[in-house]
Amino acid sequence: MTGPGPDPRLDSLVDTVIALASGQLDARLEPSDANDEIDAITVGVNMLAEELEVTHENLERRVRERTVALEDATNELRRLVLHDPLTDLPNRRLLVDRIEHALEKRRREDWGVAVLFLDIDRFKTFNDSLGHAAGDHLLIHVGRQLRRCLRPADTIARLGGDEFVLLCEDVPDAEAAQALAERALNALMEPVVIAGSEVLVTASIGVAVASGRDVTPTTLLRQADAAMYTAKKRGRAQAALFEPSMTGPVGERLAIENALRYGIANDQIRVHYQPLVELSTGRVTEIEALVRWAHPERGLLPPAEFLDIAEESDLIVPLGRAVLRRACLDTARLRRELGRPDLRVAVNLSARELSQRDLVTIVVEALTQADLEPGALCLELTETGLISATEATMDQLLQLKRLGITLAIDDFGTGYSSLTYLKRFPVDVIKTDRSFVSDMCDNPDDAAIVSAVVGLGRALGLRSVAEGVETPEQLAMLERLGCDLAQGYHFSRPVGVDAIRTMLIAEAPTAVA
């Protein structure tokens, strides 16, 4: 004779618990009138299910709220980074990006792209006569007039000061581009009352139309700028179309390129260093390597004189290798001689260097030759390089990271995808661009950007570096914001290795026997 079978309520209880565990939070048990242990467990399970459902709903609501807040903050940061705070027009960063996209579309669809570089005539005289507030009013007026007279698809940007750039896409030829320039000139000539005075605004415009498949945004802007200066020389209030003769002899660039190639091969490359100061201690803990060229006739040249040519040619790779090798050797010697095992060196990597398949081998060879540990080297990556990074590039960065090398994003905040870089790439340091630091004490927008970047770095566990610090007021603000390191003329201009050695000895004289 057998006893009663299993209570069917147990099967229901087990099924409900399994459903809750799998995420079906609306699962419930029907209570019975048995008033026994199973019934008590049933009540308990139902109460737990209700609490889980309420908790889940609250959690979803909080996630939605935080997601919206993060998106709003990200959009505002992007707006601040990519727009001129005075006129709310696109700034240089956004303009260059749009020119690049227009040129890419031109390569695919064979349509015309023109850049118009506009400079207000005698703006300094106007600014000095009526004051900076009136000058700002005039700049806002110019931006509005340009918006009104050009086509909806055209981009109008303010580069700074009284310089504006117009990007015009789908332009059939140079004649059409010049017609757009004339329309802009006529629109600006309408009288406007500013600070109680009627002002007649004129401008000089340089027009450059993209030609050839390899033209770059930098080249197009440089051509339009050169044409603008020609328009000013011709009497102002007019437009000039770029011609090769406006930038000097055609062979000048080739001569510089050939001389630089010889200079790299014959030990004419020099490295200067700018100290990075740890704000919590006031000590120099890092130095940034900056290239110079000891030209046999023109003397010591800064990178502005030759770096663009090196980047546009195949010379940037051997140039970068020479700088990396020298920086590692100098840093290793300073660490040994001064008893400074904490001293690090930062070296910039261009986009082309970053794409080299043997990048890891090059870096390891430089460290080995100098007998410098990997942890003493920081490689600074540009946003341009990261934009074009491939999976192979990512693998190389991960290899460098595993070796103990520090990775930094230089000039952070100057592109569309800065926040994406922090997620995609194994970086340790973010460097706030000097353009934000220089005006942050006077410009609330720049101050907000610097604060946001420092706070973002802190939240992600990254070190933050501020570039271009020139005044005690900027330094004090950075200290209040909690920035980790700073560099700039307030501390020192870039100097030779012997001057850096003297600086470090003066900082800690007991470290040297």
TIDO-425058 format. One line per field, with one value per residue (C-alpha): residue number from 1; residue in three letters; chain; x, y, z. Coordinates in steps of 0.5 Angstrom, whole numbers, plus 2048, in hexadecimal, padded with zeros to 3 digits. Layout:
! residues N
pos = [NUM, ...];
code = [ALA, ...];
unit = [A, ...];
east = [X, ...];
north = [Y, ...];
up = [Z, ...];
This chain:
! residues 513
pos = [1, 2, 3, 4, 5, 6, 7, 8, 9, 10, 11, 12, 13, 14, 15, 16, 17, 18, 19, 20, 21, 22, 23, 24, 25, 26, 27, 28, 29, 30, 31, 32, 33, 34, 35, 36, 37, 38, 39, 40, 41, 42, 43, 44, 45, 46, 47, 48, 49, 50, 51, 52, 53, 54, 55, 56, 57, 58, 59, 60, 61, 62, 63, 64, 65, 66, 67, 68, 69, 70, 71, 72, 73, 74, 75, 76, 77, 78, 79, 80, 81, 82, 83, 84, 85, 86, 87, 88, 89, 90, 91, 92, 93, 94, 95, 96, 97, 98, 99, 100, 101, 102, 103, 104, 105, 106, 107, 108, 109, 110, 111, 112, 113, 114, 115, 116, 117, 118, 119, 120, 121, 122, 123, 124, 125, 126, 127, 128, 129, 130, 131, 132, 133, 134, 135, 136, 137, 138, 139, 140, 141, 142, 143, 144, 145, 146, 147, 148, 149, 150, 151, 152, 153, 154, 155, 156, 157, 158, 159, 160, 161, 162, 163, 164, 165, 166, 167, 168, 169, 170, 171, 172, 173, 174, 175, 176, 177, 178, 179, 180, 181, 182, 183, 184, 185, 186, 187, 188, 189, 190, 191, 192, 193, 194, 195, 196, 197, 198, 199, 200, 201, 202, 203, 204, 205, 206, 207, 208, 209, 210, 211, 212, 213, 214, 215, 216, 217, 218, 219, 220, 221, 222, 223, 224, 225, 226, 227, 228, 229, 230, 231, 232, 233, 234, 235, 236, 237, 238, 239, 240, 241, 242, 243, 244, 245, 246, 247, 248, 249, 250, 251, 252, 253, 254, 255, 256, 257, 258, 259, 260, 261, 262, 263, 264, 265, 266, 267, 268, 269, 270, 271, 272, 273, 274, 275, 276, 277, 278, 279, 280, 281, 282, 283, 284, 285, 286, 287, 288, 289, 290, 291, 292, 293, 294, 295, 296, 297, 298, 299, 300, 301, 302, 303, 304, 305, 306, 307, 308, 309, 310, 311, 312, 313, 314, 315, 316, 317, 318, 319, 320, 321, 322, 323, 324, 325, 326, 327, 328, 329, 330, 331, 332, 333, 334, 335, 336, 337, 338, 339, 340, 341, 342, 343, 344, 345, 346, 347, 348, 349, 350, 351, 352, 353, 354, 355, 356, 357, 358, 359, 360, 361, 362, 363, 364, 365, 366, 367, 368, 369, 370, 371, 372, 373, 374, 375, 376, 377, 378, 379, 380, 381, 382, 383, 384, 385, 386, 387, 388, 389, 390, 391, 392, 393, 394, 395, 396, 397, 398, 399, 400, 401, 402, 403, 404, 405, 406, 407, 408, 409, 410, 411, 412, 413, 414, 415, 416, 417, 418, 419, 420, 421, 422, 423, 424, 425, 426, 427, 428, 429, 430, 431, 432, 433, 434, 435, 436, 437, 438, 439, 440, 441, 442, 443, 444, 445, 446, 447, 448, 449, 450, 451, 452, 453, 454, 455, 456, 457, 458, 459, 460, 461, 462, 463, 464, 465, 466, 467, 468, 469, 470, 471, 472, 473, 474, 475, 476, 477, 478, 479, 480, 481, 482, 483, 484, 485, 486, 487, 488, 489, 490, 491, 492, 493, 494, 495, 496, 497, 498, 499, 500, 501, 502, 503, 504, 505, 506, 507, 508, 509, 510, 511, 512, 513];
code = [MET, THR, GLY, PRO, GLY, PRO, ASP, PRO, ARG, LEU, ASP, SER, LEU, VAL, ASP, THR, VAL, ILE, ALA, LEU, ALA, SER, GLY, GLN, LEU, ASP, ALA, ARG, LEU, GLU, PRO, SER, ASP, ALA, ASN, ASP, GLU, ILE, ASP, ALA, ILE, THR, VAL, GLY, VAL, ASN, MET, LEU, ALA, GLU, GLU, LEU, GLU, VAL, THR, HIS, GLU, ASN, LEU, GLU, ARG, ARG, VAL, ARG, GLU, ARG, THR, VAL, ALA, LEU, GLU, ASP, ALA, THR, ASN, GLU, LEU, ARG, ARG, LEU, VAL, LEU, HIS, ASP, PRO, LEU, THR, ASP, LEU, PRO, ASN, ARG, ARG, LEU, LEU, VAL, ASP, ARG, ILE, GLU, HIS, ALA, LEU, GLU, LYS, ARG, ARG, ARG, GLU, ASP, TRP, GLY, VAL, ALA, VAL, LEU, PHE, LEU, ASP, ILE, ASP, ARG, PHE, LYS, THR, PHE, ASN, ASP, SER, LEU, GLY, HIS, ALA, ALA, GLY, ASP, HIS, LEU, LEU, ILE, HIS, VAL, GLY, ARG, GLN, LEU, ARG, ARG, CYS, LEU, ARG, PRO, ALA, ASP, THR, ILE, ALA, ARG, LEU, GLY, GLY, ASP, GLU, PHE, VAL, LEU, LEU, CYS, GLU, ASP, VAL, PRO, ASP, ALA, GLU, ALA, ALA, GLN, ALA, LEU, ALA, GLU, ARG, ALA, LEU, ASN, ALA, LEU, MET, GLU, PRO, VAL, VAL, ILE, ALA, GLY, SER, GLU, VAL, LEU, VAL, THR, ALA, SER, ILE, GLY, VAL, ALA, VAL, ALA, SER, GLY, ARG, ASP, VAL, THR, PRO, THR, THR, LEU, LEU, ARG, GLN, ALA, ASP, ALA, ALA, MET, TYR, THR, ALA, LYS, LYS, ARG, GLY, ARG, ALA, GLN, ALA, ALA, LEU, PHE, GLU, PRO, SER, MET, THR, GLY, PRO, VAL, GLY, GLU, ARG, LEU, ALA, ILE, GLU, ASN, ALA, LEU, ARG, TYR, GLY, ILE, ALA, ASN, ASP, GLN, ILE, ARG, VAL, HIS, TYR, GLN, PRO, LEU, VAL, GLU, LEU, SER, THR, GLY, ARG, VAL, THR, GLU, ILE, GLU, ALA, LEU, VAL, ARG, TRP, ALA, HIS, PRO, GLU, ARG, GLY, LEU, LEU, PRO, PRO, ALA, GLU, PHE, LEU, ASP, ILE, ALA, GLU, GLU, SER, ASP, LEU, ILE, VAL, PRO, LEU, GLY, ARG, ALA, VAL, LEU, ARG, ARG, ALA, CYS, LEU, ASP, THR, ALA, ARG, LEU, ARG, ARG, GLU, LEU, GLY, ARG, PRO, ASP, LEU, ARG, VAL, ALA, VAL, ASN, LEU, SER, ALA, ARG, GLU, LEU, SER, GLN, ARG, ASP, LEU, VAL, THR, ILE, VAL, VAL, GLU, ALA, LEU, THR, GLN, ALA, ASP, LEU, GLU, PRO, GLY, ALA, LEU, CYS, LEU, GLU, LEU, THR, GLU, THR, GLY, LEU, ILE, SER, ALA, THR, GLU, ALA, THR, MET, ASP, GLN, LEU, LEU, GLN, LEU, LYS, ARG, LEU, GLY, ILE, THR, LEU, ALA, ILE, ASP, ASP, PHE, GLY, THR, GLY, TYR, SER, SER, LEU, THR, TYR, LEU, LYS, ARG, PHE, PRO, VAL, ASP, VAL, ILE, LYS, THR, ASP, ARG, SER, PHE, VAL, SER, ASP, MET, CYS, ASP, ASN, PRO, ASP, ASP, ALA, ALA, ILE, VAL, SER, ALA, VAL, VAL, GLY, LEU, GLY, ARG, ALA, LEU, GLY, LEU, ARG, SER, VAL, ALA, GLU, GLY, VAL, GLU, THR, PRO, GLU, GLN, LEU, ALA, MET, LEU, GLU, ARG, LEU, GLY, CYS, ASP, LEU, ALA, GLN, GLY, TYR, HIS, PHE, SER, ARG, PRO, VAL, GLY, VAL, ASP, ALA, ILE, ARG, THR, MET, LEU, ILE, ALA, GLU, ALA, PRO, THR, ALA, VAL, ALA];
unit = [A, A, A, A, A, A, A, A, A, A, A, A, A, A, A, A, A, A, A, A, A, A, A, A, A, A, A, A, A, A, A, A, A, A, A, A, A, A, A, A, A, A, A, A, A, A, A, A, A, A, A, A, A, A, A, A, A, A, A, A, A, A, A, A, A, A, A, A, A, A, A, A, A, A, A, A, A, A, A, A, A, A, A, A, A, A, A, A, A, A, A, A, A, A, A, A, A, A, A, A, A, A, A, A, A, A, A, A, A, A, A, A, A, A, A, A, A, A, A, A, A, A, A, A, A, A, A, A, A, A, A, A, A, A, A, A, A, A, A, A, A, A, A, A, A, A, A, A, A, A, A, A, A, A, A, A, A, A, A, A, A, A, A, A, A, A, A, A, A, A, A, A, A, A, A, A, A, A, A, A, A, A, A, A, A, A, A, A, A, A, A, A, A, A, A, A, A, A, A, A, A, A, A, A, A, A, A, A, A, A, A, A, A, A, A, A, A, A, A, A, A, A, A, A, A, A, A, A, A, A, A, A, A, A, A, A, A, A, A, A, A, A, A, A, A, A, A, A, A, A, A, A, A, A, A, A, A, A, A, A, A, A, A, A, A, A, A, A, A, A, A, A, A, A, A, A, A, A, A, A, A, A, A, A, A, A, A, A, A, A, A, A, A, A, A, A, A, A, A, A, A, A, A, A, A, A, A, A, A, A, A, A, A, A, A, A, A, A, A, A, A, A, A, A, A, A, A, A, A, A, A, A, A, A, A, A, A, A, A, A, A, A, A, A, A, A, A, A, A, A, A, A, A, A, A, A, A, A, A, A, A, A, A, A, A, A, A, A, A, A, A, A, A, A, A, A, A, A, A, A, A, A, A, A, A, A, A, A, A, A, A, A, A, A, A, A, A, A, A, A, A, A, A, A, A, A, A, A, A, A, A, A, A, A, A, A, A, A, A, A, A, A, A, A, A, A, A, A, A, A, A, A, A, A, A, A, A, A, A, A, A, A, A, A, A, A, A, A, A, A, A, A, A, A, A, A, A, A, A, A, A, A, A, A, A, A, A, A, A, A, A, A, A, A, A, A, A, A, A, A, A, A, A, A, A, A, A, A, A, A, A, A, A, A, A, A, A, A, A, A, A, A, A, A, A, A, A, A, A, A, A, A, A];
east = [800, 803, 802, 800, 804, 808, 804, 803, 804, 80C, 80C, 809, 80E, 814, 811, 810, 817, 81A, 816, 818, 81F, 81F, 81C, 815, 813, 80C, 80B, 807, 804, 7FD, 7FC, 7F8, 7F4, 7F8, 7FC, 802, 809, 808, 803, 808, 80D, 809, 807, 80E, 810, 80B, 80D, 814, 812, 80E, 814, 819, 814, 814, 81B, 81C, 817, 81B, 822, 81F, 81D, 823, 827, 823, 824, 82B, 82C, 828, 82C, 833, 830, 82E, 835, 839, 835, 836, 83E, 83E, 83B, 840, 845, 843, 840, 843, 840, 83F, 83B, 839, 83C, 840, 847, 84E, 84D, 846, 848, 84E, 84A, 844, 849, 84C, 845, 844, 84B, 849, 842, 846, 84A, 844, 840, 844, 841, 844, 846, 848, 84B, 84A, 84F, 84C, 84F, 84C, 84F, 852, 84F, 854, 853, 84C, 84D, 852, 84D, 846, 849, 849, 841, 840, 845, 841, 83B, 83E, 840, 839, 836, 83B, 83A, 832, 833, 837, 832, 82C, 830, 833, 830, 82D, 832, 838, 83C, 83E, 843, 847, 84E, 84F, 850, 84D, 84E, 849, 849, 843, 843, 83F, 83D, 83B, 83E, 83F, 845, 849, 845, 83F, 843, 845, 83E, 83C, 842, 83F, 838, 83B, 83F, 839, 835, 83A, 83A, 833, 834, 833, 832, 837, 838, 834, 838, 836, 83C, 83D, 841, 845, 849, 84F, 84D, 852, 84F, 852, 84F, 851, 855, 859, 856, 85C, 85A, 859, 855, 85B, 85E, 857, 857, 85E, 85C, 856, 85A, 860, 85A, 857, 85E, 85E, 857, 859, 860, 85B, 857, 853, 84B, 84C, 84D, 853, 854, 859, 85F, 866, 86A, 867, 86A, 871, 875, 873, 879, 87A, 876, 87A, 881, 87E, 87D, 883, 887, 883, 884, 88C, 88B, 888, 88E, 893, 891, 88E, 888, 888, 883, 881, 87D, 878, 876, 870, 86F, 86B, 866, 865, 86D, 86F, 875, 877, 875, 875, 878, 875, 879, 878, 87C, 881, 885, 88C, 88C, 893, 891, 88B, 88D, 888, 881, 87B, 876, 871, 877, 877, 872, 86D, 871, 874, 86D, 86B, 871, 874, 879, 874, 876, 87E, 87D, 879, 87D, 883, 87F, 87D, 884, 887, 882, 883, 88A, 88A, 885, 889, 88F, 88B, 888, 88F, 893, 88E, 88B, 884, 881, 87A, 87C, 877, 878, 872, 873, 86E, 86C, 869, 863, 868, 86D, 867, 865, 86C, 86C, 872, 871, 871, 878, 87A, 878, 87C, 882, 882, 881, 886, 88C, 88B, 88A, 883, 87E, 877, 874, 878, 875, 86E, 86C, 867, 862, 85F, 857, 859, 85D, 857, 852, 855, 857, 856, 856, 85D, 85F, 85A, 85E, 865, 862, 860, 867, 86A, 866, 867, 86F, 86D, 86E, 869, 864, 861, 85C, 85F, 85B, 855, 84E, 850, 84C, 845, 847, 84B, 847, 846, 84E, 84E, 84A, 84D, 854, 859, 85B, 85D, 85E, 859, 85D, 858, 85A, 85D, 858, 853, 858, 85A, 853, 850, 851, 84D, 849, 843, 843, 84A, 84A, 844, 848, 84E, 84A, 846, 84D, 850, 84A, 849, 850, 84F, 849, 84C, 853, 857, 85C, 85B, 860, 85F, 863, 864, 864, 867, 865, 864, 85C, 85C, 860, 85C, 856, 859, 85B, 853, 851, 855, 859, 85F, 865, 866, 86B, 86C, 870, 86E, 873, 878, 878, 87B, 883, 889, 88A, 890, 88B, 886, 88B, 88D, 886, 885, 88B, 889, 882, 886, 88D, 88E, 88C, 893, 89A];
north = [800, 807, 80E, 814, 817, 81D, 823, 827, 82D, 82C, 82B, 832, 835, 832, 835, 83C, 83C, 83A, 83F, 845, 843, 843, 84A, 849, 84E, 84E, 846, 845, 83F, 83E, 83D, 838, 837, 831, 836, 832, 832, 832, 838, 83C, 83B, 83D, 843, 845, 843, 848, 84E, 84D, 84D, 853, 857, 854, 857, 85E, 85E, 85C, 862, 867, 865, 865, 86C, 86E, 86C, 86F, 876, 875, 873, 879, 87E, 87B, 87C, 883, 884, 881, 885, 88B, 88A, 888, 88F, 893, 88F, 890, 897, 89E, 8A1, 8A8, 8A6, 89F, 89E, 897, 898, 896, 88F, 88E, 891, 88D, 887, 889, 88B, 884, 881, 886, 884, 87C, 87D, 881, 87B, 877, 87B, 880, 886, 88D, 88F, 897, 89A, 8A1, 8A5, 8AB, 8B1, 8B7, 8BD, 8C2, 8BE, 8C0, 8C7, 8C6, 8C2, 8C7, 8CD, 8CA, 8C5, 8BE, 8BD, 8C1, 8BC, 8B6, 8B9, 8BA, 8B3, 8B0, 8B5, 8B2, 8AB, 8AC, 8B0, 8AA, 8A5, 8A9, 8AA, 8A3, 89C, 898, 892, 897, 897, 89E, 89D, 8A2, 8A1, 8A6, 8AD, 8B0, 8AA, 8A6, 8A0, 89E, 897, 897, 890, 88E, 894, 893, 897, 89D, 8A2, 89F, 89F, 8A7, 8A8, 8A6, 8AA, 8B0, 8AF, 8AE, 8B5, 8B8, 8B6, 8B9, 8BF, 8C1, 8C6, 8C4, 8C8, 8C6, 8CA, 8D0, 8D0, 8CE, 8CA, 8C7, 8C1, 8BE, 8B8, 8B5, 8AE, 8A8, 8A3, 89C, 896, 88F, 88C, 885, 87F, 880, 887, 888, 88C, 88F, 891, 894, 898, 89B, 89C, 8A0, 8A4, 8A6, 8A8, 8AC, 8B0, 8B1, 8B4, 8B9, 8BB, 8BD, 8C2, 8BE, 8BD, 8B8, 8B1, 8AD, 8A6, 8A2, 8A1, 89D, 8A3, 8A6, 8A1, 8A3, 89F, 898, 895, 897, 892, 88C, 890, 890, 888, 887, 88B, 887, 880, 882, 885, 87F, 87A, 87F, 880, 887, 885, 888, 886, 88B, 88A, 88D, 88B, 889, 88B, 886, 88B, 888, 888, 88D, 889, 887, 880, 880, 883, 884, 883, 888, 888, 88D, 88E, 890, 893, 895, 89C, 89E, 89B, 898, 897, 896, 890, 895, 896, 88F, 88A, 88B, 88A, 883, 881, 882, 87E, 878, 87B, 87B, 874, 875, 87B, 878, 873, 877, 87B, 875, 872, 879, 87A, 873, 874, 87A, 878, 872, 876, 87B, 876, 872, 879, 87C, 876, 878, 871, 874, 879, 877, 87A, 87B, 87A, 87C, 877, 87A, 876, 873, 870, 86D, 86A, 866, 85F, 85F, 864, 85F, 85D, 864, 866, 860, 861, 868, 866, 861, 865, 86A, 865, 869, 865, 865, 868, 86F, 870, 873, 873, 879, 877, 87C, 87C, 87C, 876, 872, 874, 870, 86A, 863, 85D, 85C, 862, 860, 85A, 85E, 863, 85D, 85A, 861, 861, 85A, 85C, 861, 867, 86D, 86F, 876, 87A, 881, 887, 884, 887, 889, 884, 880, 87A, 87C, 878, 872, 872, 871, 86B, 868, 869, 867, 86E, 870, 878, 87D, 884, 88A, 88E, 895, 898, 897, 898, 89F, 8A3, 89F, 8A4, 8A9, 8A4, 8A0, 89C, 89A, 899, 894, 890, 890, 88E, 889, 885, 885, 882, 87D, 87B, 87A, 876, 871, 871, 875, 87A, 881, 886, 88D, 890, 897, 89A, 8A1, 8A4, 8A3, 8A4, 89E, 89A, 89C, 89A, 893, 892, 893, 88F, 889, 888, 884, 887, 88D, 890, 897, 89D, 89F, 899, 899, 899, 893, 893, 88E, 888, 88C, 891, 88C, 889, 88F, 890, 889, 88A, 891, 88E, 888, 88A, 884, 87F, 880, 87E];
up = [800, 7FE, 801, 7FE, 7F8, 7F8, 7F9, 7F2, 7F5, 7F6, 7EE, 7ED, 7F3, 7EF, 7E8, 7EB, 7EE, 7E8, 7E4, 7E9, 7E8, 7E0, 7E1, 7E0, 7E6, 7E5, 7E7, 7ED, 7F1, 7F3, 7FA, 7FD, 804, 806, 80B, 80B, 80A, 803, 803, 807, 802, 7FD, 800, 801, 7FA, 7F7, 7FC, 7FA, 7F2, 7F4, 7F7, 7F1, 7EC, 7EF, 7F0, 7E9, 7E7, 7EB, 7E8, 7E1, 7E3, 7E6, 7E0, 7DB, 7DF, 7DF, 7D8, 7D6, 7DB, 7D8, 7D1, 7D2, 7D5, 7D0, 7CB, 7CE, 7CF, 7C7, 7C6, 7CA, 7C7, 7C0, 7C0, 7C1, 7C7, 7C5, 7BE, 7BF, 7B8, 7B7, 7B9, 7B6, 7B9, 7B6, 7AF, 7AE, 7AF, 7AA, 7A5, 7A5, 7A5, 79F, 79B, 79C, 799, 793, 792, 792, 78E, 78A, 78D, 78E, 795, 796, 79D, 79E, 7A3, 7A5, 7A9, 7AC, 7A9, 7AE, 7B4, 7B9, 7B8, 7B9, 7BF, 7C2, 7C1, 7C3, 7C8, 7C9, 7CA, 7C3, 7C0, 7C3, 7C0, 7B9, 7B9, 7BB, 7B5, 7B0, 7B2, 7B1, 7AA, 7A8, 7AA, 7A6, 7A0, 79F, 79D, 7A2, 7A1, 7A2, 7A8, 7AB, 7B1, 7B5, 7B6, 7BB, 7BB, 7B5, 7B0, 7AD, 7A9, 7A4, 7A1, 79B, 798, 791, 78E, 787, 785, 788, 785, 789, 78F, 78E, 78D, 794, 796, 793, 796, 79D, 79C, 79A, 7A0, 7A4, 7A1, 7A4, 7A9, 7B0, 7B7, 7BC, 7C3, 7C0, 7BA, 7B3, 7B0, 7A9, 7A9, 7A4, 7A3, 79F, 79D, 79A, 796, 795, 791, 792, 78D, 78C, 790, 796, 798, 7A0, 7A4, 7A7, 79F, 79D, 7A3, 7A2, 79B, 79D, 7A2, 79D, 798, 79E, 79F, 798, 798, 79D, 79A, 794, 798, 79C, 79B, 796, 794, 791, 78E, 791, 78C, 78D, 78D, 793, 797, 795, 790, 78E, 790, 797, 79A, 796, 798, 7A0, 79F, 79C, 7A1, 7A7, 7A4, 7A4, 7AB, 7AE, 7AB, 7AD, 7B4, 7B4, 7B8, 7BF, 7C5, 7CA, 7D0, 7D4, 7DB, 7DE, 7E5, 7EA, 7ED, 7F3, 7F5, 7F0, 7EE, 7E6, 7E5, 7DE, 7D8, 7D1, 7CB, 7C5, 7BF, 7BC, 7B6, 7B6, 7AF, 7AC, 7AA, 7AD, 7B4, 7B9, 7B6, 7BA, 7B7, 7B4, 7AF, 7AD, 7B0, 7AB, 7A5, 7A9, 7AA, 7A3, 7A1, 7A3, 7A8, 7AE, 7AF, 7B0, 7B3, 7B8, 7B9, 7BA, 7C0, 7C3, 7C3, 7C6, 7CB, 7CE, 7CE, 7D2, 7D7, 7D9, 7DA, 7DE, 7E2, 7E4, 7E5, 7E9, 7ED, 7EA, 7E9, 7E9, 7E3, 7DC, 7D5, 7D0, 7C9, 7C4, 7BE, 7B8, 7B4, 7AF, 7B5, 7B8, 7B2, 7B1, 7B2, 7B5, 7BA, 7C0, 7BE, 7BD, 7C4, 7C7, 7C3, 7C6, 7CD, 7CC, 7C9, 7CF, 7D4, 7D6, 7DA, 7D6, 7DC, 7DB, 7D4, 7D2, 7CB, 7C9, 7C4, 7BF, 7BE, 7B7, 7B8, 7BC, 7B7, 7B1, 7B6, 7B4, 7B8, 7B6, 7BA, 7C0, 7C0, 7C0, 7C6, 7CA, 7C9, 7CB, 7D1, 7D3, 7D3, 7D8, 7D4, 7D5, 7D0, 7D0, 7CB, 7C9, 7C8, 7CB, 7C9, 7C2, 7BE, 7BE, 7C1, 7C7, 7CC, 7C7, 7C8, 7CF, 7CE, 7C8, 7CA, 7D0, 7D2, 7D8, 7D8, 7D5, 7D3, 7D2, 7CC, 7CE, 7CA, 7D0, 7D5, 7D2, 7D3, 7D9, 7DE, 7DA, 7D6, 7DA, 7D4, 7D4, 7DB, 7DB, 7D6, 7DA, 7E0, 7DC, 7D9, 7E0, 7E3, 7DE, 7DF, 7E6, 7E5, 7E0, 7E4, 7DF, 7E1, 7DE, 7DB, 7D9, 7D4, 7D2, 7DA, 7D9, 7E0, 7E7, 7E7, 7E2, 7E6, 7EC, 7E9, 7E6, 7ED, 7F0, 7EA, 7ED, 7E6, 7E7, 7E3, 7DF, 7DA, 7D7, 7D6, 7DE, 7E0, 7DA, 7D2, 7CF, 7D0, 7CF, 7D3, 7D7, 7D9, 7DB, 7DF, 7E2, 7E4, 7E7, 7EB, 7EE, 7F0, 7F4, 7F5, 7FA, 7F5, 7F1, 7F4];
